[in-house]
Amino acid sequence: MKLASWNVNSLKVRLEHVSEWLTLHEPDLLGLQELKLTDDSFPLAHFESMGYGAVFAGQKTYNGVAILYKQASMPKPQDVEINLPSFPDEQRRVIAATFDDLRFVSAYVVNGSEVGSEKFAYKLKWLDALIKDLADWTKKYPDLALVGDFNIAPADADVYDPAAWDEAVLCSPEERSRFKSLIELGYTDAFRQFEQAPSTFSWWDYRQLGFQKNRGLRIDHILLSQSLTPRLTQCEIDRIPRKKKQPSDHAPIWAQLK
């Protein structure tokens, strides 16, 4: 079973890229973030024509999350849940669904703008709610995969220039401690279970040739519960879509489970 995640930074703009990637990689489940469209604009018929069903929670201009599932290999989703149970919010940042015994969660964590700002305080409160709700979900769903754009680079190895980003947003001690709290609930950072090439990132700024110079961060993650981790055989970040014309600023990440 192949699980994947991708912040597409506008599904309308990147629909062709997503379609090409689905055809090439055929993930069983793909979490999408930053749809930037309302539910009535979601291209459900297009994905169904490709053999994929979807559950989604859209929002005009900002945010929006979805789960695509391969209809040939996955059952219909059950217990679909939108947003964090303990954090009422108009922003559409989380969608979860159960496929047989697997609970799959696609999340778009708050960016936070800059350390000390109101948006940063909102991010920390949101992350605290995620930690609480993930603990509750884990008790209910032992087989759980949390995927998405976490807007956190967990360690200096996930940053192209740690000194320049020291204690900055996405890399601050407050954010990293909360990522660690997620892991301490019994989760595995799938990417770090394998030897990876140095300076492997999932996001690059559009400005100043960020991608061309590999000035990136690893902020997109796949976290697996204890029961799923032994089934993990591979996890990679696919840089190829970032090379395309009008790409998302994020690359997809995928994990293979036996």
NORKA-V282805 format. One record per residue. N is the residue number from 1. BURIAL is b if it has 9 or more other C-alpha atoms within 8 Angstrom, else e. Layout:
# NORKA-V282805
((N & BURIAL) (N & BURIAL))
This chain:
# NORKA-V282805
((1 & e) (2 & b) (3 & b) (4 & b) (5 & b) (6 & b) (7 & b) (8 & b) (9 & b) (10 & b) (11 & b) (12 & e) (13 & e) (14 & b) (15 & e) (16 & e) (17 & b) (18 & b) (19 & b) (20 & e) (21 & b) (22 & b) (23 & e) (24 & e) (25 & e) (26 & b) (27 & b) (28 & b) (29 & b) (30 & b) (31 & b) (32 & b) (33 & b) (34 & b) (35 & b) (36 & b) (37 & b) (38 & b) (39 & b) (40 & e) (41 & e) (42 & e) (43 & e) (44 & e) (45 & e) (46 & e) (47 & b) (48 & b) (49 & e) (50 & e) (51 & b) (52 & b) (53 & b) (54 & b) (55 & b) (56 & b) (57 & b) (58 & b) (59 & b) (60 & e) (61 & e) (62 & b) (63 & b) (64 & b) (65 & b) (66 & b) (67 & b) (68 & b) (69 & b) (70 & b) (71 & b) (72 & e) (73 & e) (74 & b) (75 & e) (76 & e) (77 & b) (78 & e) (79 & e) (80 & b) (81 & e) (82 & b) (83 & b) (84 & b) (85 & e) (86 & e) (87 & e) (88 & e) (89 & e) (90 & e) (91 & e) (92 & b) (93 & b) (94 & b) (95 & b) (96 & b) (97 & b) (98 & b) (99 & b) (100 & e) (101 & e) (102 & b) (103 & b) (104 & b) (105 & b) (106 & b) (107 & b) (108 & b) (109 & b) (110 & b) (111 & b) (112 & b) (113 & e) (114 & b) (115 & b) (116 & e) (117 & b) (118 & e) (119 & b) (120 & b) (121 & b) (122 & b) (123 & b) (124 & b) (125 & e) (126 & b) (127 & b) (128 & b) (129 & b) (130 & b) (131 & b) (132 & b) (133 & b) (134 & b) (135 & b) (136 & e) (137 & e) (138 & b) (139 & e) (140 & e) (141 & b) (142 & b) (143 & b) (144 & b) (145 & b) (146 & b) (147 & b) (148 & b) (149 & b) (150 & b) (151 & b) (152 & b) (153 & b) (154 & b) (155 & e) (156 & e) (157 & e) (158 & b) (159 & b) (160 & b) (161 & e) (162 & b) (163 & e) (164 & e) (165 & b) (166 & e) (167 & e) (168 & b) (169 & b) (170 & b) (171 & b) (172 & b) (173 & e) (174 & e) (175 & b) (176 & b) (177 & e) (178 & b) (179 & b) (180 & b) (181 & b) (182 & b) (183 & b) (184 & e) (185 & e) (186 & e) (187 & b) (188 & b) (189 & b) (190 & b) (191 & b) (192 & e) (193 & e) (194 & e) (195 & e) (196 & e) (197 & e) (198 & e) (199 & b) (200 & b) (201 & b) (202 & b) (203 & b) (204 & b) (205 & b) (206 & e) (207 & e) (208 & e) (209 & e) (210 & b) (211 & b) (212 & e) (213 & e) (214 & b) (215 & b) (216 & b) (217 & b) (218 & b) (219 & b) (220 & b) (221 & b) (222 & b) (223 & b) (224 & b) (225 & b) (226 & b) (227 & e) (228 & b) (229 & b) (230 & e) (231 & e) (232 & b) (233 & e) (234 & e) (235 & b) (236 & e) (237 & b) (238 & b) (239 & b) (240 & e) (241 & b) (242 & b) (243 & e) (244 & e) (245 & e) (246 & e) (247 & b) (248 & b) (249 & b) (250 & b) (251 & b) (252 & b) (253 & b) (254 & b) (255 & b) (256 & b) (257 & b) (258 & e))
